[in-house]
Amino acid sequence: MPRKKIIQMIVGLALIVFLGVGGILRSGTIENPAHWGETMGTSYSVRIVGKIKQRELKMLHARIETRLTEINRQVSTWDPKSEIARFNKQESTDPVLCSESFATVVRQALELSRATDGAFDPTLQPLLNLWGFGSEGDVRQVPSPEDISKTRNVTGWKKVGINAASELRKSEPGLSLALGAIAKGYGVDEIGVILNDMGYKNWFAEIGGEVVVRGLNPEGVPWKIGIQHPTTNPMDERLQGILHITHGSVATSGDYRNYIQEDDILYSHILDPRTGYAVLSDTASVTVSAPTCMDADGIATALFVMGDQQGLLWVEQKPGVEAMILIRGKKGEIIEKFSSGFKAATRYTPALNP
């Protein structure tokens, strides 16, 4: 065989090998990968910017799933074997030793209860069940004033405490906790801990719409977080506005997805701990920007209970916390009200189709 032909064959074979190896290497990575899953009765998603090896992604996904499963087993009232469910069923007032994560969420919930003078309260499980919104509720219906008054006797954040040794105690045997208004935020924060620990610089994470972001999105600009136009029509996907964030946490509470409607009155799943009744006001939704998603999640619920005037005054006293409250006007229009630093902190822009 001529020398020139041999050289051509060798070069051709080398090229095939090179292209094959390159293809294998390329197929072993994913650019700007996204991951979805289910947790805490809702969905979660994660997006990372850059090229990530598949083996690394599998490790990441496993760590996230393991951590979220662990948190769910601690704070979910829908799991009869969870840590919170066991505490709720206990009729004794003896202290119960808690896991570190459960204790962290309870401490933050009680601190927020104190800071909001009871507008936030983690002991609402009996009332949520009474209204049909809780894990042990039967039928969604507006309870009688007598039943609400009776049930309120076994609620109250001052009736539960946790010490430095993570021992949880209740002073009322019938008291039970519900941490759904703060636990999703904690879960997102924990996803963020994993992402940071693995060295990622630009990422997005959310559980049920509660969001934490770092860095820039795949287009090299701040992450865009849409704020939904508050409507009870599930087919209406219009946005009220868009946040542009490079570092921070955002959570929203609203009355337009989970409610009871009787006699043309919408009773939100968000209950006022101070009365035991569903919040009935012109507030449609509250969006909070805060240093952690656990803070943002709980504060959004508390502000919804407070209402726009009291709520925005409260926010102005909290460094690092900003809020936007959407109000329903008399003609059905949506009115935006902001804390003094919200627009600057989030680079908020109204949507094209509010």
Phi and psi in degrees as a GROMACS rama.xvg file:
@    title "Ramachandran Plot"
@    xaxis  label "Phi"
@    yaxis  label "Psi"
@TYPE xy
-57.9514  145.298  PRO-2
-57.6654  -40.6132  ARG-3
-61.2457  -39.5646  LYS-4
-66.2738  -40.173  LYS-5
-62.8525  -44.8416  ILE-6
-60.9383  -42.0663  ILE-7
-61.4866  -39.6755  GLN-8
-66.0015  -42.2551  MET-9
-63.6667  -45.0459  ILE-10
-62.4039  -42.5024  VAL-11
-63.3812  -42.0803  GLY-12
-64.7415  -41.1116  LEU-13
-61.7483  -39.5629  ALA-14
-65.319  -41.2878  LEU-15
-61.9637  -45.3564  ILE-16
-61.9904  -43.3498  VAL-17
-60.9174  -47.305  PHE-18
-64.9718  -37.1098  LEU-19
-64.9641  -46.4439  GLY-20
-63.139  -41.9077  VAL-21
-60.9191  -39.8539  GLY-22
-63.5063  -40.7854  GLY-23
-62.88  -43.5871  ILE-24
-64.4781  -41.332  LEU-25
-66.5916  -39.1269  ARG-26
-69.9368  -15.2594  SER-27
-86.5677  1.04767  GLY-28
-126.787  155.724  THR-29
-127.866  132.486  ILE-30
-90.1625  130.565  GLU-31
50.2525  56.1308  ASN-32
-67.4815  150.147  PRO-33
-126.498  150.591  ALA-34
-140.263  139.434  HIS-35
-125.26  157.208  TRP-36
-168.142  -175.512  GLY-37
-122.655  140.991  GLU-38
-162.952  151.482  THR-39
53.0632  34.9826  MET-40
75.8366  11.9422  GLY-41
-146.033  -164.679  THR-42
-110.83  162.085  SER-43
-135.836  160.158  TYR-44
-148.63  152.62  SER-45
-137.04  137.679  VAL-46
-132.471  131.205  ARG-47
-120.548  140.734  ILE-48
-94.8812  132.052  VAL-49
120.257  179.24  GLY-50
-96.0186  120.988  LYS-51
-120.877  135.641  ILE-52
-68.0627  142.8  LYS-53
-60.2229  -38.9368  GLN-54
-62.2541  -38.9684  ARG-55
-67.1966  -38.9931  GLU-56
-64.8372  -39.8338  LEU-57
-61.2076  -39.7439  LYS-58
-64.7076  -43.2379  MET-59
-61.9481  -48.602  LEU-60
-60.6569  -39.8996  HIS-61
-64.0623  -41.46  ALA-62
-65.061  -41.6991  ARG-63
-65.0114  -47.4421  ILE-64
-60.8591  -42.7177  GLU-65
-62.6534  -44.3313  THR-66
-67.6079  -42.9938  ARG-67
-67.9231  -36.3455  LEU-68
-63.073  -40.2749  THR-69
-63.4757  -45.7421  GLU-70
-63.8848  -42.0542  ILE-71
-60.4676  -38.7527  ASN-72
-70.5249  -13.7125  ARG-73
-96.7573  -41.0007  GLN-74
-116.83  0.744759  VAL-75
-87.9108  119.735  SER-76
-74.6726  -12.6774  THR-77
-81.3158  -12.8422  TRP-78
-99.6865  108.966  ASP-79
-63.0317  -15.2697  PRO-80
-101.58  4.32374  LYS-81
-70.4049  164.771  SER-82
-62.2578  -42.7575  GLU-83
-68.9396  -36.2334  ILE-84
-65.4007  -39.7401  ALA-85
-65.6248  -40.0471  ARG-86
-64.8975  -43.1023  PHE-87
-62.5459  -36.1405  ASN-88
-77.1729  -19.4215  LYS-89
-70.5438  124.277  GLN-90
-92.5968  -8.67281  GLU-91
-78.284  151.422  SER-92
-97.0561  12.2402  THR-93
-69.271  148.94  ASP-94
-66.6983  148.757  PRO-95
-122.164  127.933  VAL-96
-74.2895  127.391  LEU-97
-107.163  157.766  CYS-98
-69.2653  162.298  SER-99
-61.4164  -43.6196  GLU-100
-66.3274  -45.0566  SER-101
-60.5727  -43.7263  PHE-102
-63.1969  -38.4888  ALA-103
-60.8763  -46.0603  THR-104
-67.5478  -42.0226  VAL-105
-63.2323  -44.2501  VAL-106
-59.8603  -44.4493  ARG-107
-65.7378  -38.7401  GLN-108
-63.2585  -42.9432  ALA-109
-70.3321  -35.5328  LEU-110
-65.0345  -40.7372  GLU-111
-67.6048  -35.4032  LEU-112
-60.749  -44.9666  SER-113
-64.0158  -45.8028  ARG-114
-66.6751  -28.0126  ALA-115
-101.344  8.30925  THR-116
55.6996  39.4573  ASP-117
89.4292  3.40506  GLY-118
-67.123  -28.9059  ALA-119
-107.317  138.12  PHE-120
-152.498  120.449  ASP-121
-83.6637  5.40925  PRO-122
-103.521  25.9155  THR-123
-87.7388  4.00215  LEU-124
-53.622  -44.2593  GLN-125
-60.3701  -38.3593  PRO-126
-71.7965  -39.0508  LEU-127
-62.0432  -40.2426  LEU-128
-64.3505  -40.1626  ASN-129
-61.4607  -40.6011  LEU-130
-79.0584  -13.3913  TRP-131
92.575  6.86209  GLY-132
-91.6281  -15.9203  PHE-133
-88.0867  172.396  GLY-134
-67.5106  -19.9486  SER-135
-112.639  14.3215  GLU-136
-76.9322  148.561  GLY-137
-94.2396  -72.9505  ASP-138
-119.315  136.57  VAL-139
-75.4011  113.632  ARG-140
-159.19  156.621  GLN-141
-74.8487  117.937  VAL-142
-71.8104  165.788  PRO-143
-76.3237  154.733  SER-144
-56.6576  -34.7001  PRO-145
-65.8956  -42.9749  GLU-146
-67.5863  -38.2868  ASP-147
-63.8272  -45.7246  ILE-148
-61.3282  -43.3337  SER-149
-64.3415  -42.8088  LYS-150
-69.2551  -31.7348  THR-151
-62.8754  -20.6294  ARG-152
-65.3105  -21.1905  ASN-153
-109.341  22.6078  VAL-154
-123.233  171.199  THR-155
128.504  118.457  GLY-156
-64.6801  -23.421  TRP-157
-74.9334  -7.51544  LYS-158
-91.5118  6.06432  LYS-159
-135.1  144.995  VAL-160
-150.336  158.902  GLY-161
-139.304  133.634  ILE-162
-96.3786  -176.902  ASN-163
-66.1368  -21.8307  ALA-164
-88.3217  11.4559  ALA-165
63.534  34.4644  SER-166
-96.4603  120.61  GLU-167
-99.8332  133.677  LEU-168
-138.121  144.095  ARG-169
-120.333  142.588  LYS-170
-91.8302  -10.5483  SER-171
-118.441  116.839  GLU-172
-55.5132  -33.6578  PRO-173
-83.8935  0.198649  GLY-174
-70.5974  142.016  LEU-175
-145.118  149.757  SER-176
-96.3581  153.015  LEU-177
-139.173  115.48  ALA-178
-110.077  15.141  LEU-179
-62.0359  -23.9147  GLY-180
-83.0491  2.74652  ALA-181
-142.156  -21.2835  ILE-182
-69.7683  -35.5926  ALA-183
-62.2557  -41.1711  LYS-184
-60.4116  -40.5624  GLY-185
-63.234  -40.6653  TYR-186
-60.7778  -41.4766  GLY-187
-65.7665  -41.4955  VAL-188
-57.5216  -39.8628  ASP-189
-69.5011  -34.5402  GLU-190
-61.1027  -42.3536  ILE-191
-60.7299  -38.4315  GLY-192
-59.3462  -43.0328  VAL-193
-65.6965  -44.9811  ILE-194
-62.5758  -42.761  LEU-195
-66.3382  -40.0447  ASN-196
-61.734  -31.6129  ASP-197
-88.5963  4.59154  MET-198
89.4995  8.90599  GLY-199
-76.8528  140.27  TYR-200
-107.004  -26.7314  LYS-201
-127.08  109.736  ASN-202
-157.767  164.114  TRP-203
-133.414  135.391  PHE-204
-141.394  141.017  ALA-205
-151.929  151.091  GLU-206
-130.759  117.727  ILE-207
56.8714  29.9477  GLY-208
92.2584  -6.45686  GLY-209
-87.1811  128.204  GLU-210
-126.105  143.311  VAL-211
-130.69  135.575  VAL-212
-132.504  157.049  VAL-213
-141.083  138.044  ARG-214
73.9571  -143.935  GLY-215
-117.292  158.273  LEU-216
-82.0428  178.925  ASN-217
-58.5116  -21.8837  PRO-218
-85.8122  -0.59489  GLU-219
80.7876  19.0991  GLY-220
-123.738  168.344  VAL-221
-56.5824  149.652  PRO-222
-62.5432  139.801  TRP-223
-103.222  123.419  LYS-224
-117.541  114.729  ILE-225
-79.8608  136.69  GLY-226
-103.72  118.726  ILE-227
-69.4132  141.386  GLN-228
-66.9575  124  HIS-229
-73.9908  108.579  PRO-230
-147.394  149.202  THR-231
-82.7165  -2.58023  THR-232
-81.4525  108.99  ASN-233
-66.7666  -15.7993  PRO-234
-87.3212  -10.0867  MET-235
-87.0296  108.179  ASP-236
-107.618  21.5479  GLU-237
-63.8798  151.616  ARG-238
-102.618  143.216  LEU-239
-81.2184  -39.038  GLN-240
-168.623  178.162  GLY-241
-133.13  133.191  ILE-242
-96.9188  145.793  LEU-243
-123.316  103.601  HIS-244
-129.122  141  ILE-245
-110.254  -17.1882  THR-246
-160.513  115.197  HIS-247
154.178  -176.753  GLY-248
-129.262  142.962  SER-249
-138.04  136.095  VAL-250
-139.737  148.713  ALA-251
-130.214  136.73  THR-252
-120.317  135.469  SER-253
-145.386  168.58  GLY-254
-106.641  8.63825  ASP-255
-102.37  5.97087  TYR-256
-122.425  -28.1026  ARG-257
-131.852  103.496  ASN-258
-160.714  170.185  TYR-259
-114.676  136.814  ILE-260
-120.516  118.045  GLN-261
-135.159  132.488  GLU-262
51.8379  43.5834  ASP-263
64.114  16.1548  ASP-264
-108.798  131.83  ILE-265
-96.2777  117.833  LEU-266
-103.423  110.89  TYR-267
-67.9516  155.227  SER-268
-72.5116  -10.8414  HIS-269
-84.3506  114.357  ILE-270
-97.1524  146.817  LEU-271
-86.1043  110.997  ASP-272
-60.3332  -22.8506  PRO-273
-79.7401  -15.387  ARG-274
-125.626  -25.6971  THR-275
87.0555  -2.06628  GLY-276
-99.3512  157.551  TYR-277
-62.9181  144.675  ALA-278
-66.5796  120.094  VAL-279
-115.622  102.304  LEU-280
-154.137  -176.945  SER-281
-87.8998  2.72769  ASP-282
-72.3084  128.222  THR-283
-101.187  -41.6814  ALA-284
-159.552  159.13  SER-285
-131.698  128.046  VAL-286
-115.622  130.389  THR-287
-123.497  135.768  VAL-288
-107.368  129.071  SER-289
-150.646  166.219  ALA-290
-60.8433  -36.1804  PRO-291
-124.692  156.178  THR-292
-73.5083  -29.3448  CYS-293
-61.9543  -41.9571  MET-294
-61.7546  -50.6005  ASP-295
-60.0801  -41.2848  ALA-296
-61.4729  -52.7226  ASP-297
-67.3536  -40.6087  GLY-298
-64.918  -37.9706  ILE-299
-58.4919  -41.6709  ALA-300
-66.0146  -44.3725  THR-301
-61.7602  -41.8586  ALA-302
-66.9494  -34.764  LEU-303
-60.8636  -39.9098  PHE-304
-68.4284  -41.4652  VAL-305
-66.5804  -36.6809  MET-306
91.6333  169.175  GLY-307
-67.1639  -41.8342  ASP-308
-67.8344  -56.0224  GLN-309
-65.1486  -39.8142  GLN-310
-63.7574  -45.814  GLY-311
-69.1569  -33.6809  LEU-312
-63.3479  -39.3805  LEU-313
-64.2349  -43.2507  TRP-314
-61.8972  -38.1558  VAL-315
-61.8785  -18.1141  GLU-316
-93.5366  0.734555  GLN-317
-115.268  102.022  LYS-318
-58.6124  136.232  PRO-319
85.7783  -4.96601  GLY-320
-111.103  130.64  VAL-321
-134.229  157.51  GLU-322
-148.481  149.743  ALA-323
-123.466  127.079  MET-324
-116.266  126.002  ILE-325
-96.893  126.096  LEU-326
-113.998  139.186  ILE-327
-85.1841  121.045  ARG-328
-76.6188  173.447  GLY-329
-64.6423  -25.5519  LYS-330
-99.5382  12.297  LYS-331
88.5314  -2.01743  GLY-332
-73.1074  156.728  GLU-333
-100.692  125.64  ILE-334
-107.657  128.618  ILE-335
-93.7475  130.059  GLU-336
-126.45  135.789  LYS-337
-125.295  149.89  PHE-338
-72.7483  164.107  SER-339
-61.9373  -27.6166  SER-340
-110.422  7.51258  GLY-341
-62.948  -48.7468  PHE-342
-63.2231  -39.5368  LYS-343
-70.5312  -39.1953  ALA-344
-69.4688  -31.7662  ALA-345
-112.339  -5.52939  THR-346
50.2237  49.5288  ARG-347
-66.7254  135.726  TYR-348
-130.911  136.695  THR-349
-63.252  149.98  PRO-350
-76.1516  162.875  ALA-351
-74.38  -19.4615  LEU-352
-129.853  54.842  ASN-353
